[in-house]
């Protein structure tokens, strides 16, 4: 089984990560620090990395894109309907991964440091 989509919920100190296979089944569910996410992603085959858009997501997205992954950022308001039960970091990460699979989802462009400074 290989990860096709990795949903990442960014937090201040730790990130929740949920990996989906091609059928949409959760095959990985972990919590790790931000540097751990980048190290974990470097061991994966290139896949889609999905996150809610924020300044931290753009920074991490650039690091993940440099590793060959496809980075998809979404507005948090579009992810919210996919949270299945009581909101927590693991469920948010799963909702992010699921939302990224939707054909009608609107994605945010990954921005450079110069674009974020403006």
N, CA, C and O atoms as a printed pandas DataFrame, in Angstrom:
     atom_number atom_name residue_name chain_id  residue_number  x_coord  y_coord  z_coord
0              1         N          UNK        A               1    0.849   -1.188    0.000
1              2        CA          UNK        A               1    0.000    0.000    0.000
2              3         C          UNK        A               1    0.889    1.245    0.000
3              4         O          UNK        A               1    1.844    1.348    0.770
4              5         N          UNK        A               2    0.559    2.157   -0.858
5              6        CA          UNK        A               2    1.326    3.388   -0.908
6              7         C          UNK        A               2    0.401    4.574   -0.658
7              8         O          UNK        A               2   -0.790    4.541   -0.971
8              9         N          UNK        A               3    0.985    5.614   -0.087
9             10        CA          UNK        A               3    0.224    6.821    0.225
10            11         C          UNK        A               3    0.057    7.640   -1.051
11            12         O          UNK        A               3    1.025    7.929   -1.755
12            13         N          UNK        A               4   -1.188    8.005   -1.331
13            14        CA          UNK        A               4   -1.504    8.824   -2.498
14            15         C          UNK        A               4   -1.716   10.270   -2.071
15            16         O          UNK        A               4   -1.276   11.195   -2.754
16            17         N          UNK        A               5   -2.395   10.465   -0.932
17            18        CA          UNK        A               5   -2.653   11.799   -0.393
18            19         C          UNK        A               5   -2.278   11.808    1.076
19            20         O          UNK        A               5   -2.665   10.918    1.833
20            21         N          UNK        A               6   -1.521   12.822    1.476
21            22        CA          UNK        A               6   -1.158   13.001    2.875
22            23         C          UNK        A               6   -1.802   14.294    3.353
23            24         O          UNK        A               6   -1.443   15.374    2.883
24            25         N          UNK        A               7   -2.750   14.198    4.283
25            26        CA          UNK        A               7   -3.390   15.367    4.869
26            27         C          UNK        A               7   -2.614   15.782    6.097
27            28         O          UNK        A               7   -2.349   14.956    6.970
28            29         N          UNK        A               8   -2.241   17.058    6.180
29            30        CA          UNK        A               8   -1.424   17.562    7.279
30            31         C          UNK        A               8   -2.172   18.690    7.965
31            32         O          UNK        A               8   -2.512   19.692    7.336
32            33         N          UNK        A               9   -2.429   18.527    9.266
33            34        CA          UNK        A               9   -3.021   19.592   10.072
34            35         C          UNK        A               9   -1.888   20.227   10.860
35            36         O          UNK        A               9   -1.321   19.599   11.754
36            37         N          UNK        A              10   -1.555   21.471   10.532
37            38        CA          UNK        A              10   -0.434   22.152   11.165
38            39         C          UNK        A              10   -0.854   22.736   12.502
39            40         O          UNK        A              10   -1.901   23.374   12.610
40            41         N          UNK        A              11   -0.033   22.515   13.514
41            42        CA          UNK        A              11   -0.249   23.092   14.829
42            43         C          UNK        A              11    0.980   23.880   15.242
43            44         O          UNK        A              11    1.975   23.904   14.517
44            45         N          UNK        A              12    0.922   24.526   16.402
45            46        CA          UNK        A              12    2.066   25.302   16.864
46            47         C          UNK        A              12    3.281   24.420   17.100
47            48         O          UNK        A              12    4.378   24.725   16.631
48            49         N          UNK        A              13    3.086   23.328   17.828
49            50        CA          UNK        A              13    4.209   22.468   18.196
50            51         C          UNK        A              13    4.219   21.138   17.465
51            52         O          UNK        A              13    5.287   20.584   17.204
52            53         N          UNK        A              14    3.058   20.623   17.137
53            54        CA          UNK        A              14    3.009   19.319   16.475
54            55         C          UNK        A              14    2.011   19.356   15.320
55            56         O          UNK        A              14    1.132   20.215   15.258
56            57         N          UNK        A              15    2.173   18.408   14.419
57            58        CA          UNK        A              15    1.306   18.288   13.252
58            59         C          UNK        A              15    0.675   16.908   13.259
59            60         O          UNK        A              15    1.328   15.922   13.600
60            61         N          UNK        A              16   -0.575   16.837   12.889
61            62        CA          UNK        A              16   -1.239   15.550   12.701
62            63         C          UNK        A              16   -1.199   15.217   11.222
63            64         O          UNK        A              16   -1.466   16.066   10.372
64            65         N          UNK        A              17   -0.862   13.962   10.925
65            66        CA          UNK        A              17   -0.688   13.516    9.551
66            67         C          UNK        A              17   -1.569   12.297    9.319
67            68         O          UNK        A              17   -1.559   11.356   10.112
68            69         N          UNK        A              18   -2.328   12.316    8.234
69            70        CA          UNK        A              18   -3.160   11.176    7.844
70            71         C          UNK        A              18   -2.877   10.875    6.379
71            72         O          UNK        A              18   -2.982   11.752    5.521
72            73         N          UNK        A              19   -2.516    9.624    6.102
73            74        CA          UNK        A              19   -2.235    9.200    4.735
74            75         C          UNK        A              19   -3.345    8.328    4.188
75            76         O          UNK        A              19   -3.803    7.404    4.860
76            77         N          UNK        A              20   -3.780    8.616    2.968
77            78        CA          UNK        A              20   -4.822    7.839    2.299
78            79         C          UNK        A              20   -4.221    7.086    1.116
79            80         O          UNK        A              20   -3.327    7.588    0.435
80            81         N          UNK        A              21   -4.724    5.871    0.881
81            82        CA          UNK        A              21   -4.312    5.129   -0.310
82            83         C          UNK        A              21   -5.238    5.495   -1.468
83            84         O          UNK        A              21   -6.081    6.382   -1.336
84            85         N          UNK        A              22   -5.082    4.814   -2.599
85            86        CA          UNK        A              22   -5.865    5.169   -3.791
86            87         C          UNK        A              22   -7.359    4.941   -3.623
87            88         O          UNK        A              22   -8.154    5.541   -4.347
88            89         N          UNK        A              23   -7.763    4.082   -2.677
89            90        CA          UNK        A              23   -9.195    3.855   -2.448
90            91         C          UNK        A              23   -9.777    4.806   -1.407
91            92         O          UNK        A              23  -10.979    4.769   -1.144
92            93         N          UNK        A              24   -8.939    5.662   -0.809
93            94        CA          UNK        A              24   -9.409    6.611    0.197
94            95         C          UNK        A              24   -9.391    6.070    1.608
95            96         O          UNK        A              24   -9.931    6.702    2.516
96            97         N          UNK        A              25   -8.780    4.905    1.815
97            98        CA          UNK        A              25   -8.685    4.296    3.139
98            99         C          UNK        A              25   -7.498    4.882    3.891
99           100         O          UNK        A              25   -6.424    5.072    3.321
100          101         N          UNK        A              26   -7.699    5.170    5.181
101          102        CA          UNK        A              26   -6.610    5.690    6.010
102          103         C          UNK        A              26   -5.614    4.566    6.271
103          104         O          UNK        A              26   -5.975    3.524    6.818
104          105         N          UNK        A              27   -4.351    4.781    5.875
105          106        CA          UNK        A              27   -3.321    3.767    6.106
106          107         C          UNK        A              27   -2.225    4.269    7.038
107          108         O          UNK        A              27   -1.435    3.474    7.547
108          109         N          UNK        A              28   -2.168    5.587    7.268
109          110        CA          UNK        A              28   -1.193    6.167    8.194
110          111         C          UNK        A              28   -1.900    7.230    9.011
111          112         O          UNK        A              28   -2.644    8.049    8.472
112          113         N          UNK        A              29   -1.665    7.214   10.311
113          114        CA          UNK        A              29   -2.203    8.247   11.198
114          115         C          UNK        A              29   -1.138    8.501   12.262
115          116         O          UNK        A              29   -0.903    7.658   13.128
116          117         N          UNK        A              30   -0.498    9.664   12.191
117          118        CA          UNK        A              30    0.598    9.968   13.112
118          119         C          UNK        A              30    0.545   11.416   13.563
119          120         O          UNK        A              30   -0.103   12.263   12.948
120          121         N          UNK        A              31    1.240   11.667   14.645
121          122        CA          UNK        A              31    1.437   13.029   15.128
122          123         C          UNK        A              31    2.936   13.233   15.278
123          124         O          UNK        A              31    3.620   12.411   15.889
124          125         N          UNK        A              32    3.449   14.326   14.724
125          126        CA          UNK        A              32    4.885   14.582   14.778
126          127         C          UNK        A              32    5.157   16.075   14.716
127          128         O          UNK        A              32    4.270   16.876   14.423
128          129         N          UNK        A              33    6.403   16.431   14.999
129          130        CA          UNK        A              33    6.808   17.833   14.920
130          131         C          UNK        A              33    6.946   18.229   13.452
131          132         O          UNK        A              33    6.978   17.371   12.569
132          133         N          UNK        A              34    7.028   19.542   13.200
133          134        CA          UNK        A              34    7.108   20.026   11.816
134          135         C          UNK        A              34    8.323   19.466   11.080
135          136         O          UNK        A              34    8.211   19.054    9.926
136          137         N          UNK        A              35    9.483   19.447   11.738
137          138        CA          UNK        A              35   10.668   18.900   11.074
138          139         C          UNK        A              35   10.518   17.401   10.837
139          140         O          UNK        A              35   11.084   16.862    9.885
140          141         N          UNK        A              36    9.761   16.731   11.696
141          142        CA          UNK        A              36    9.486   15.308   11.513
142          143         C          UNK        A              36    8.612   15.048   10.295
143          144         O          UNK        A              36    8.762   14.023    9.629
144          145         N          UNK        A              37    7.703   15.969   10.002
145          146        CA          UNK        A              37    6.840   15.823    8.821
146          147         C          UNK        A              37    7.687   15.889    7.551
147          148         O          UNK        A              37    7.486   15.109    6.621
148          149         N          UNK        A              38    8.627   16.819    7.522
149          150        CA          UNK        A              38    9.485   16.961    6.343
150          151         C          UNK        A              38   10.369   15.729    6.184
151          152         O          UNK        A              38   10.573   15.252    5.068
152          153         N          UNK        A              39   10.898   15.210    7.297
153          154        CA          UNK        A              39   11.718   13.992    7.243
154          155         C          UNK        A              39   10.877   12.790    6.810
155          156         O          UNK        A              39   11.333   11.969    6.014
156          157         N          UNK        A              40    9.653   12.686    7.330
157          158        CA          UNK        A              40    8.749   11.593    6.961
158          159         C          UNK        A              40    8.413   11.661    5.472
159          160         O          UNK        A              40    8.401   10.638    4.787
160          161         N          UNK        A              41    8.143   12.861    4.977
161          162        CA          UNK        A              41    7.780   13.038    3.569
162          163         C          UNK        A              41    8.946   12.701    2.641
163          164         O          UNK        A              41    8.733   12.257    1.513
164          165         N          UNK        A              42   10.170   12.908    3.108
165          166        CA          UNK        A              42   11.328   12.615    2.256
166          167         C          UNK        A              42   11.474   11.117    1.994
167          168         O          UNK        A              42   12.118   10.719    1.024
168          169         N          UNK        A              43   10.884   10.289    2.848
169          170        CA          UNK        A              43   10.953    8.832    2.685
170          171         C          UNK        A              43    9.837    8.292    1.788
171          172         O          UNK        A              43    9.854    7.122    1.407
172          173         N          UNK        A              44    8.872    9.145    1.455
173          174        CA          UNK        A              44    7.727    8.720    0.647
174          175         C          UNK        A              44    7.984    8.932   -0.837
175          176         O          UNK        A              44    8.779    9.782   -1.237
176          177         N          UNK        A              45    7.291    8.136   -1.640
177          178        CA          UNK        A              45    7.258    8.391   -3.080
178          179         C          UNK        A              45    6.514    9.714   -3.286
179          180         O          UNK        A              45    5.677   10.070   -2.456
180          181         N          UNK        A              46    6.792   10.450   -4.362
181          182        CA          UNK        A              46    6.058   11.696   -4.598
182          183         C          UNK        A              46    4.545   11.465   -4.591
183          184         O          UNK        A              46    4.031   10.580   -5.276
184          185         N          UNK        A              47    3.854   12.277   -3.806
185          186        CA          UNK        A              47    2.400   12.169   -3.685
186          187         C          UNK        A              47    1.826   13.558   -3.450
187          188         O          UNK        A              47    2.562   14.545   -3.476
188          189         N          UNK        A              48    0.534   13.645   -3.222
189          190        CA          UNK        A              48   -0.134   14.914   -2.959
190          191         C          UNK        A              48   -0.105   15.203   -1.470
191          192         O          UNK        A              48   -0.527   14.375   -0.662
192          193         N          UNK        A              49    0.391   16.375   -1.106
193          194        CA          UNK        A              49    0.416   16.838    0.278
194          195         C          UNK        A              49   -0.634   17.936    0.407
195          196         O          UNK        A              49   -0.545   18.959   -0.272
196          197         N          UNK        A              50   -1.623   17.733    1.267
197          198        CA          UNK        A              50   -2.723   18.684    1.404
198          199         C          UNK        A              50   -2.686   19.340    2.779
199          200         O          UNK        A              50   -2.496   18.666    3.791
200          201         N          UNK        A              51   -2.871   20.663    2.810
201          202        CA          UNK        A              51   -2.875   21.427    4.060
202          203         C          UNK        A              51   -3.870   22.577    3.953
203          204         O          UNK        A              51   -4.238   23.001    2.857
204          205         N          UNK        A              52   -4.295   23.073    5.108
205          206        CA          UNK        A              52   -5.069   24.306    5.128
206          207         C          UNK        A              52   -4.102   25.463    4.909
207          208         O          UNK        A              52   -2.988   25.455    5.433
208          209         N          UNK        A              53   -4.523   26.448    4.142
209          210        CA          UNK        A              53   -3.651   27.559    3.779
210          211         C          UNK        A              53   -3.408   28.487    4.966
211          212         O          UNK        A              53   -4.351   28.940    5.616
212          213         N          UNK        A              54   -2.139   28.763    5.239
213          214        CA          UNK        A              54   -1.695   29.755    6.222
214          215         C          UNK        A              54   -0.226   30.030    5.914
215          216         O          UNK        A              54    0.353   29.365    5.054
216          217         N          UNK        A              55    0.387   30.993    6.594
217          218        CA          UNK        A              55    1.796   31.304    6.323
218          219         C          UNK        A              55    2.683   30.088    6.560
219          220         O          UNK        A              55    3.596   29.823    5.778
220          221         N          UNK        A              56    2.422   29.355    7.625
221          222        CA          UNK        A              56    3.208   28.156    7.919
222          223         C          UNK        A              56    3.046   27.092    6.856
223          224         O          UNK        A              56    3.989   26.354    6.570
224          225         N          UNK        A              57    1.862   27.001    6.263
225          226        CA          UNK        A              57    1.615   26.013    5.209
226          227         C          UNK        A              57    2.401   26.366    3.953
227          228         O          UNK        A              57    2.888   25.474    3.259
228          229         N          UNK        A              58    2.530   27.647    3.654
229          230        CA          UNK        A              58    3.302   28.049    2.481
230          231         C          UNK        A              58    4.776   27.708    2.680
231          232         O          UNK        A              58    5.433   27.236    1.752
232          233         N          UNK        A              59    5.297   27.943    3.876
233          234        CA          UNK        A              59    6.699   27.614    4.171
234          235         C          UNK        A              59    6.933   26.109    4.052
235          236         O          UNK        A              59    7.863   25.672    3.374
236          237         N          UNK        A              60    6.087   25.324    4.712
237          238        CA          UNK        A              60    6.244   23.869    4.649
238          239         C          UNK        A              60    5.991   23.367    3.232
239          240         O          UNK        A              60    6.668   22.450    2.769
240          241         N          UNK        A              61    5.037   23.954    2.553
241          242        CA          UNK        A              61    4.730   23.551    1.187
242          243         C          UNK        A              61    5.915   23.710    0.253
243          244         O          UNK        A              61    6.148   22.861   -0.607
244          245         N          UNK        A              62    6.669   24.798    0.416
245          246        CA          UNK        A              62    7.862   24.984   -0.413
246          247         C          UNK        A              62    8.886   23.890   -0.141
247          248         O          UNK        A              62    9.526   23.401   -1.072
248          249         N          UNK        A              63    9.052   23.497    1.122
249          250        CA          UNK        A              63    9.988   22.419    1.472
250          251         C          UNK        A              63    9.537   21.090    0.879
251          252         O          UNK        A              63   10.356   20.328    0.366
252          253         N          UNK        A              64    8.242   20.810    0.947
253          254        CA          UNK        A              64    7.712   19.553    0.410
254          255         C          UNK        A              64    7.756   19.534   -1.118
255          256         O          UNK        A              64    8.033   18.498   -1.723
256          257         N          UNK        A              65    7.483   20.677   -1.737
257          258        CA          UNK        A              65    7.535   20.753   -3.200
258          259         C          UNK        A              65    8.962   20.532   -3.697
259          260         O          UNK        A              65    9.162   19.957   -4.767
260          261         N          UNK        A              66    9.949   20.983   -2.931
261          262        CA          UNK        A              66   11.349   20.777   -3.305
262          263         C          UNK        A              66   11.712   19.292   -3.289
263          264         O          UNK        A              66   12.658   18.880   -3.960
264          265         N          UNK        A              67   10.970   18.492   -2.531
265          266        CA          UNK        A              67   11.201   17.046   -2.480
266          267         C          UNK        A              67   10.467   16.313   -3.612
267          268         O          UNK        A              67   10.595   15.096   -3.749
268          269         N          UNK        A              68    9.709   17.044   -4.412
269          270        CA          UNK        A              68    9.011   16.438   -5.541
270          271         C          UNK        A              68    7.546   16.137   -5.296
271          272         O          UNK        A              68    6.887   15.547   -6.152
272          273         N          UNK        A              69    7.023   16.531   -4.144
273          274        CA          UNK        A              69    5.616   16.286   -3.835
274          275         C          UNK        A              69    4.739   17.372   -4.464
275          276         O          UNK        A              69    5.200   18.484   -4.720
276          277         N          UNK        A              70    3.484   17.036   -4.706
277          278        CA          UNK        A              70    2.496   17.997   -5.206
278          279         C          UNK        A              70    1.789   18.586   -3.993
279          280         O          UNK        A              70    1.143   17.856   -3.242
280          281         N          UNK        A              71    1.900   19.881   -3.793
281          282        CA          UNK        A              71    1.335   20.542   -2.615
282          283         C          UNK        A              71    0.016   21.193   -2.992
283          284         O          UNK        A              71   -0.063   21.941   -3.967
284          285         N          UNK        A              72   -1.025   20.903   -2.205
285          286        CA          UNK        A              72   -2.359   21.457   -2.417
286          287         C          UNK        A              72   -2.785   22.166   -1.134
287          288         O          UNK        A              72   -2.910   21.536   -0.084
288          289         N          UNK        A              73   -3.006   23.471   -1.220
289          290        CA          UNK        A              73   -3.452   24.260   -0.077
290          291         C          UNK        A              73   -4.913   24.641   -0.280
291          292         O          UNK        A              73   -5.336   25.002   -1.379
292          293         N          UNK        A              74   -5.677   24.550    0.817
293          294        CA          UNK        A              74   -7.107   24.856    0.748
294          295         C          UNK        A              74   -7.471   25.846    1.844
295          296         O          UNK        A              74   -6.846   25.869    2.905
296          297         N          UNK        A              75   -8.462   26.645    1.587
297          298        CA          UNK        A              75   -8.982   27.543    2.604
298          299         C          UNK        A              75   -9.671   26.716    3.693
299          300         O          UNK        A              75  -10.411   25.784    3.379
300          301         N          UNK        A              76   -9.437   27.044    4.971
301          302        CA          UNK        A              76  -10.060   26.275    6.060
302          303         C          UNK        A              76  -11.581   26.218    5.989
303          304         O          UNK        A              76  -12.183   25.238    6.429
304          305         N          UNK        A              77  -12.201   27.245    5.445
305          306        CA          UNK        A              77  -13.669   27.238    5.370
306          307         C          UNK        A              77  -14.189   26.176    4.406
307          308         O          UNK        A              77  -15.326   25.726    4.543
308          309         N          UNK        A              78  -13.370   25.768    3.431
309          310        CA          UNK        A              78  -13.783   24.714    2.505
310          311         C          UNK        A              78  -13.530   23.321    3.065
311          312         O          UNK        A              78  -14.122   22.347    2.598
312          313         N          UNK        A              79  -12.653   23.219    4.066
313          314        CA          UNK        A              79  -12.334   21.922    4.676
314          315         C          UNK        A              79  -13.343   21.568    5.767
315          316         O          UNK        A              79  -13.644   20.393    5.976
316          317         N          UNK        A              80  -13.857   22.566    6.453
317          318        CA          UNK        A              80  -14.731   22.365    7.616
318          319         C          UNK        A              80  -15.880   21.384    7.382
319          320         O          UNK        A              80  -16.163   20.589    8.278
320          321         N          UNK        A              81  -16.557   21.391    6.234
321          322        CA          UNK        A              81  -17.665   20.439    6.039
322          323         C          UNK        A              81  -17.246   18.970    6.029
323          324         O          UNK        A              81  -18.099   18.092    6.158
324          325         N          UNK        A              82  -15.965   18.690    5.880
325          326        CA          UNK        A              82  -15.501   17.305    5.798
326          327         C          UNK        A              82  -15.081   16.729    7.145
327          328         O          UNK        A              82  -14.741   15.549    7.224
328          329         N          UNK        A              83  -15.098   17.542    8.219
329          330        CA          UNK        A              83  -14.788   17.030    9.556
330          331         C          UNK        A              83  -15.976   16.199   10.008
331          332         O          UNK        A              83  -17.105   16.688   10.038
332          333         N          UNK        A              84  -15.722   14.918   10.365
333          334        CA          UNK        A              84  -16.813   13.970   10.577
334          335         C          UNK        A              84  -17.465   14.037   11.951
335          336         O          UNK        A              84  -18.669   13.805   12.060
336          337         N          UNK        A              85  -16.724   14.342   12.983
337          338        CA          UNK        A              85  -17.290   14.315   14.334
338          339         C          UNK        A              85  -16.687   15.476   15.117
339          340         O          UNK        A              85  -16.315   16.499   14.543
340          341         N          UNK        A              86  -16.595   15.307   16.415
341          342        CA          UNK        A              86  -16.006   16.337   17.263
342          343         C          UNK        A              86  -14.632   16.724   16.724
343          344         O          UNK        A              86  -13.796   15.859   16.463
344          345         N          UNK        A              87  -14.405   18.007   16.562
345          346        CA          UNK        A              87  -13.175   18.501   15.943
346          347         C          UNK        A              87  -11.956   18.221   16.813
347          348         O          UNK        A              87  -11.934   18.580   17.990
348          349         N          UNK        A              88  -10.942   17.579   16.236
349          350        CA          UNK        A              88   -9.625   17.473   16.854
350          351         C          UNK        A              88   -8.589   17.410   15.734
351          352         O          UNK        A              88   -8.952   17.355   14.559
352          353         N          UNK        A              89   -7.311   17.417   16.085
353          354        CA          UNK        A              89   -6.266   17.512   15.067
354          355         C          UNK        A              89   -6.260   16.324   14.110
355          356         O          UNK        A              89   -6.081   16.505   12.905
356          357         N          UNK        A              90   -6.454   15.106   14.633
357          358        CA          UNK        A              90   -6.445   13.927   13.765
358          359         C          UNK        A              90   -7.612   13.953   12.781
359          360         O          UNK        A              90   -7.445   13.624   11.607
360          361         N          UNK        A              91   -8.775   14.339   13.254
361          362        CA          UNK        A              91   -9.945   14.405   12.365
362          363         C          UNK        A              91   -9.799   15.540   11.352
363          364         O          UNK        A              91  -10.253   15.430   10.214
364          365         N          UNK        A              92   -9.160   16.629   11.780
365          366        CA          UNK        A              92   -8.895   17.716   10.839
366          367         C          UNK        A              92   -7.976   17.250    9.716
367          368         O          UNK        A              92   -8.219   17.552    8.548
368          369         N          UNK        A              93   -6.919   16.513   10.066
369          370        CA          UNK        A              93   -5.983   16.011    9.053
370          371         C          UNK        A              93   -6.691   15.071    8.084
371          372         O          UNK        A              93   -6.439   15.106    6.880
372          373         N          UNK        A              94   -7.574   14.233    8.614
373          374        CA          UNK        A              94   -8.333   13.325    7.748
374          375         C          UNK        A              94   -9.280   14.111    6.840
375          376         O          UNK        A              94   -9.431   13.782    5.663
376          377         N          UNK        A              95   -9.915   15.149    7.387
377          378        CA          UNK        A              95  -10.819   15.982    6.584
378          379         C          UNK        A              95  -10.052   16.722    5.491
379          380         O          UNK        A              95  -10.556   16.879    4.379
380          381         N          UNK        A              96   -8.845   17.174    5.799
381          382        CA          UNK        A              96   -8.011   17.862    4.805
382          383         C          UNK        A              96   -7.681   16.911    3.656
383          384         O          UNK        A              96   -7.781   17.276    2.485
384          385         N          UNK        A              97   -7.287   15.684    4.010
385          386        CA          UNK        A              97   -6.959   14.691    2.979
386          387         C          UNK        A              97   -8.182   14.372    2.122
387          388         O          UNK        A              97   -8.083   14.277    0.899
388          389         N          UNK        A              98   -9.328   14.207    2.768
389          390        CA          UNK        A              98  -10.552   13.887    2.024
390          391         C          UNK        A              98  -10.975   15.043    1.126
391          392         O          UNK        A              98  -11.379   14.828   -0.017
392          393         N          UNK        A              99  -10.884   16.271    1.641
393          394        CA          UNK        A              99  -11.275   17.436    0.848
394          395         C          UNK        A              99  -10.396   17.584   -0.393
395          396         O          UNK        A              99  -10.861   18.037   -1.439
396          397         N          UNK        A             100   -9.135   17.205   -0.274
397          398        CA          UNK        A             100   -8.212   17.326   -1.413
398          399         C          UNK        A             100   -8.572   16.378   -2.549
399          400         O          UNK        A             100   -8.148   16.585   -3.686
400          401         N          UNK        A             101   -9.354   15.337   -2.251
401          402        CA          UNK        A             101   -9.740   14.381   -3.295
402          403         C          UNK        A             101  -10.931   14.868   -4.116
403          404         O          UNK        A             101  -11.211   14.310   -5.176
404          405         N          UNK        A             102  -11.623   15.879   -3.655
405          406        CA          UNK        A             102  -12.842   16.341   -4.320
406          407         C          UNK        A             102  -12.518   17.109   -5.597
407          408         O          UNK        A             102  -11.671   18.002   -5.586
408          409         N          UNK        A             103  -13.183   16.769   -6.691
409          410        CA          UNK        A             103  -12.873   17.432   -7.965
410          411         C          UNK        A             103  -13.278   18.906   -8.004
411          412         O          UNK        A             103  -12.728   19.673   -8.794
412          413         N          UNK        A             104  -14.223   19.306   -7.170
413          414        CA          UNK        A             104  -14.679   20.696   -7.195
414          415         C          UNK        A             104  -13.982   21.572   -6.155
415          416         O          UNK        A             104  -14.334   22.743   -6.007
416          417         N          UNK        A             105  -13.012   21.035   -5.439
417          418        CA          UNK        A             105  -12.323   21.803   -4.396
418          419         C          UNK        A             105  -11.518   22.938   -5.035
419          420         O          UNK        A             105  -10.893   22.768   -6.081
420          421         N          UNK        A             106  -11.551   24.092   -4.380
421          422        CA          UNK        A             106  -10.766   25.246   -4.830
422          423         C          UNK        A             106   -9.467   25.264   -4.037
423          424         O          UNK        A             106   -9.481   25.196   -2.808
424          425         N          UNK        A             107   -8.360   25.355   -4.735
425          426        CA          UNK        A             107   -7.055   25.331   -4.086
426          427         C          UNK        A             107   -6.402   26.705   -4.137
427          428         O          UNK        A             107   -6.680   27.513   -5.023
428          429         N          UNK        A             108   -5.529   26.949   -3.167
429          430        CA          UNK        A             108   -4.786   28.198   -3.061
430          431         C          UNK        A             108   -3.405   27.962   -3.659
431          432         O          UNK        A             108   -2.803   26.910   -3.445
432          433         N          UNK        A             109   -2.907   28.937   -4.404
433          434        CA          UNK        A             109   -1.584   28.817   -5.008
434          435         C          UNK        A             109   -0.505   28.886   -3.929
435          436         O          UNK        A             109   -0.605   29.684   -2.997
436          437         N          UNK        A             110    0.518   28.056   -4.057
437          438        CA          UNK        A             110    1.662   28.073   -3.150
438          439         C          UNK        A             110    2.450   29.351   -3.414
439          440         O          UNK        A             110    2.823   29.625   -4.555
440          441         N          UNK        A             111    2.705   30.136   -2.367
441          442        CA          UNK        A             111    3.348   31.438   -2.538
442          443         C          UNK        A             111    4.798   31.405   -2.067
443          444         O          UNK        A             111    5.160   30.660   -1.156
444          445         N          UNK        A             112    5.612   32.229   -2.709
445          446        CA          UNK        A             112    7.016   32.364   -2.317
446          447         C          UNK        A             112    7.112   33.328   -1.134
447          448         O          UNK        A             112    6.129   33.969   -0.760
448          449         N          UNK        A             113    8.304   33.422   -0.553
449          450        CA          UNK        A             113    8.500   34.352    0.567
450          451         C          UNK        A             113    8.242   35.784    0.129
451          452         O          UNK        A             113    7.673   36.570    0.887
452          453         N          UNK        A             114    8.654   36.135   -1.091
453          454        CA          UNK        A             114    8.467   37.494   -1.596
454          455         C          UNK        A             114    6.979   37.829   -1.727
455          456         O          UNK        A             114    6.561   38.942   -1.407
456          457         N          UNK        A             115    6.194   36.881   -2.189
457          458        CA          UNK        A             115    4.757   37.111   -2.333
458          459         C          UNK        A             115    4.080   37.263   -0.979
459          460         O          UNK        A             115    3.122   38.026   -0.853
460          461         N          UNK        A             116    4.564   36.547    0.039
461          462        CA          UNK        A             116    3.967   36.651    1.370
462          463         C          UNK        A             116    4.343   37.961    2.057
463          464         O          UNK        A             116    3.593   38.454    2.900
464          465         N          UNK        A             117    5.504   38.532    1.704
465          466        CA          UNK        A             117    5.950   39.782    2.322
466          467         C          UNK        A             117    5.136   40.978    1.857
467          468         O          UNK        A             117    5.050   41.979    2.568
468          469         N          UNK        A             118    4.540   40.891    0.680
469          470        CA          UNK        A             118    3.801   42.022    0.106
470          471         C          UNK        A             118    2.540   42.284    0.832
471          472         O          UNK        A             118    1.802   43.202    0.475
